[in-house]
């Protein structure tokens, strides 16, 4: 598959591609973002998310557009998916083959040359797992990647794509607080726990509101509060009797 070499900014390429991508995608899936209206430090950002659908890379592109319009956007993809679609390299895709030391080294070398304003999307599950079963089963390479791209703001992202009242899918995307500013103390279990918390928050919200979720979604300026059972919010004697 070769090496990617120096990675240039993709802002212009994505700007042109979005002229087609966004209206095409809007006919098929409606995206709901939460937690993207936040101040982040200068420098590179890393979006770490669960992986459950074809749409996930595009959803993280929408997260990047909301967090930092005009930044360079890149995503890590499997070489077997990237190979037949070489045009994705112009959009900043970086290839990797699990278990291949050579390809892992090539990925790290490319990551180290990312532009200073780069936003890198990474799905540590390494494959699509519909429904995001627990545990998410993150692969260990994400922690090493964090260290090589440091200093970086690492944002955990929970994704859920479901159907509702119409044939068009509804995509719910919840972005959490950055879990580290340098990446030096990050480990794979910690990142998995942070992303799992965001997925759980989305699932709690959908369980609470059901088909009304699109209207009740807090939006980019809002954040999700995990749902609690009705009895948990009652008086102590009642709560104690339930245990």
Rosetta blueprint (number, residue, H / E / L):
1 X L
2 X L
3 X L
4 X L
5 X L
6 X L
7 X L
8 X L
9 X L
10 X L
11 X H
12 X H
13 X H
14 X H
15 X H
16 X H
17 X H
18 X H
19 X H
20 X H
21 X H
22 X H
23 X H
24 X H
25 X H
26 X H
27 X L
28 X L
29 X E
30 X E
31 X E
32 X E
33 X E
34 X E
35 X L
36 X L
37 X L
38 X L
39 X L
40 X L
41 X L
42 X L
43 X L
44 X E
45 X E
46 X E
47 X E
48 X E
49 X E
50 X L
51 X L
52 X L
53 X L
54 X L
55 X L
56 X H
57 X H
58 X H
59 X H
60 X H
61 X H
62 X H
63 X H
64 X H
65 X H
66 X H
67 X H
68 X L
69 X L
70 X L
71 X L
72 X E
73 X E
74 X E
75 X E
76 X E
77 X E
78 X E
79 X H
80 X H
81 X H
82 X H
83 X L
84 X L
85 X L
86 X H
87 X H
88 X H
89 X H
90 X H
91 X H
92 X L
93 X E
94 X E
95 X E
96 X E
97 X L
98 X L
99 X L
100 X L
101 X H
102 X H
103 X H
104 X H
105 X H
106 X H
107 X H
108 X H
109 X H
110 X H
111 X H
112 X L
113 X L
114 X L
115 X L
116 X L
117 X L
118 X E
119 X E
120 X E
121 X E
122 X E
123 X L
124 X L
125 X L
126 X L
127 X L
128 X L
129 X L
130 X L
131 X L
132 X L
133 X L
134 X L
135 X L
136 X L
137 X L
138 X L
139 X L
140 X L
141 X H
142 X H
143 X H
144 X H
145 X H
146 X H
147 X H
148 X H
149 X H
150 X L
151 X L
152 X E
153 X E
154 X E
155 X E
156 X E
157 X E
158 X E
159 X E
160 X E
161 X E
162 X E
163 X E
164 X L
165 X L
166 X L
167 X L
168 X L
169 X E
170 X E
171 X E
172 X E
173 X E
174 X E
175 X E
176 X E
177 X E
178 X E
179 X L
180 X L
181 X L
182 X L
183 X L
184 X L
185 X L
186 X L
187 X L
188 X H
189 X H
190 X H
191 X H
192 X H
193 X H
194 X H
195 X H
196 X H
197 X H
198 X H
199 X H
200 X H
201 X H
202 X H
203 X H
204 X H
205 X H
206 X H
207 X H
208 X H
209 X H
210 X H
211 X H
212 X H
213 X H
214 X H
215 X H
216 X H
217 X L
218 X L
219 X L
220 X L
221 X L
222 X L
223 X L
224 X L
225 X L
226 X L
227 X L
228 X L
229 X L
230 X H
231 X H
232 X H
233 X H
234 X L
235 X L
236 X H
237 X H
238 X H
239 X H
240 X H
241 X H
242 X L
243 X L
